[in-house]
């Protein structure tokens, strides 16, 4: 979208707009010197960490990392596209966006098509209320427990059984647009409706504009559901049913529950679960997954517990692995066989279903459960089979802490059972292939080093003395260094004291609330501490090598003073100890 608008105009907007005024119209700001502070609108917090710098033209949240200019703020806060945010700021300043002629024509055509689809939506909604045959649709909704509020919220409608009910109600220009998006069809000079005798579900984009329809039959049609064909304004894999409504219910979507049907979304919303969505196309293809991940980094995929549901979960998992990054949280909720979200939430209620969501299986566990089905990992052949199934999947993943965690879990599962023949930590057959994360005895494994060191401090608070004693920790391991300093300042010596302090001290919670958010798999206690100490030992060794080089500084040993020779000997001994 940015390419449609001259960059010079965008820069003019950024220079002229008063960022504090734009943000202050939407959230309360408190002046702090030349800047402004507020509680962040993009995550829950009690202590303000959202800072606005009008002189620099940007905002930044030290809690969640949200950062940007006035355009980015409107995109995130108002759920606007880039172009819409630019248009809003231009209107605020009394300016007109200088689109070129071709762009203006494209936008005008798009607005014409969505305008026609909006008119069709109004027709279907009115038909649900007034058409003589609409009792079929209303009875169906009543039997499914759908309230009037939900009917209004999701703009549900009814397509009359006559073949041209919609075609007769619209003017020539609208009819032409509906023919373009194939909501109407023309055969032998006659214009016919695509949807007939169906309950209608408008599919709205993130800006709330209808771009397509889904229709459920109220008769005995072979096709239970039909959807609008793809068009200039509707691309199945890019549109998520219910996402607009979910954002209307909650500005900040911490997670999305991805279900398979329109009625699932509506039934869940009826029970107070407002973050359910359904992909218009196949929810497990790559393009749909990218669209979902742009909306939220925490996805819970909900599938029926039958064979087809597990196959769909497998496809989602395989495609997700190629785009999985740190900070993403993926879970799978497999329902009891024979149940779908609609039937189950109406049977057991919203609270019980929410508990199911909270207990959903993380991707890491789901991966090994599915790939390990039918295998007995006490047998070498079966351990090899698990490795052959999982390794190709992990190799497709981008480098990340979660990737390392999955490799480490694969190593743990396929390692020889304790006491088995040749069970040695250094045995090459138990090591991953070249270029992959190493065995637990190596420092670079399941977690990034900063998180690894912080987790080791959580297990063993006295380690804080060693962390703070390494000068490079402040720059190389900032989270661990900060955690270690706080442990020492608080006089914490045991894990139980640490847990109590982090649980009951508000400043501690604020400071370290997100410290372990990225951890998908917690390593075992002893190997983790061994890795941390090995890493600190290597850091001290490098430090001692630098100190030795500074003492020598191009001189021969014979030119050193006695004190310098003793110091050099001490450094060498310490270095030798740390590297063994």
Secondary structure, DSSP 8 states (H G I E B T S, - for coil): -GGGS-HHHHHHHHHHS-HHHHHHTTS--EEETTEEEE--TTS--SS--EEEETTTTEEEETTT--EE-HHHHHHHHS---HHHHHHHHHHHHT------HHHHHHHHHHHHHHHHHHHHHHHHHHHHHH-GGGHHHHHHHHHTT--HHHHHHTT-EEE-SSTTHHHHHS-HHHHHHHHHTTSEEEETTEEEES--SEEEEEEE-TTS-EEEEEEEESS--S-SEEE----SS--GGG-EETHHHHHHH-SS-S-EEEES-HHHHHHHHHTT-TTEEEESS-TTSHHHHHHHHHH-SEEEEEE-SSHHHHHHHHHHHHHHHTT--TT-EEEEEE--TT--HHHHHHHH-HHHHHHHHHT-EEHHHHHHHHHTTT--TTSHHHHHHHHHHHHHHHHTS-SSHHHHHHHHHHHHHHS--TT-TT--TT-GGGS--TTS---TTSSSSSS-HHHHHHHHHHH-GGGHHHHHT-TTHHHH-HHHHHHHHHHHHTT--SHHHHHHHHHH-HHHHHHHTTTTTT-SS---HHHHHHHHHHHHHHHHHHHHHHHHHHHHTT--GGGS-HHHHHHHHHHHHHHHHHT-
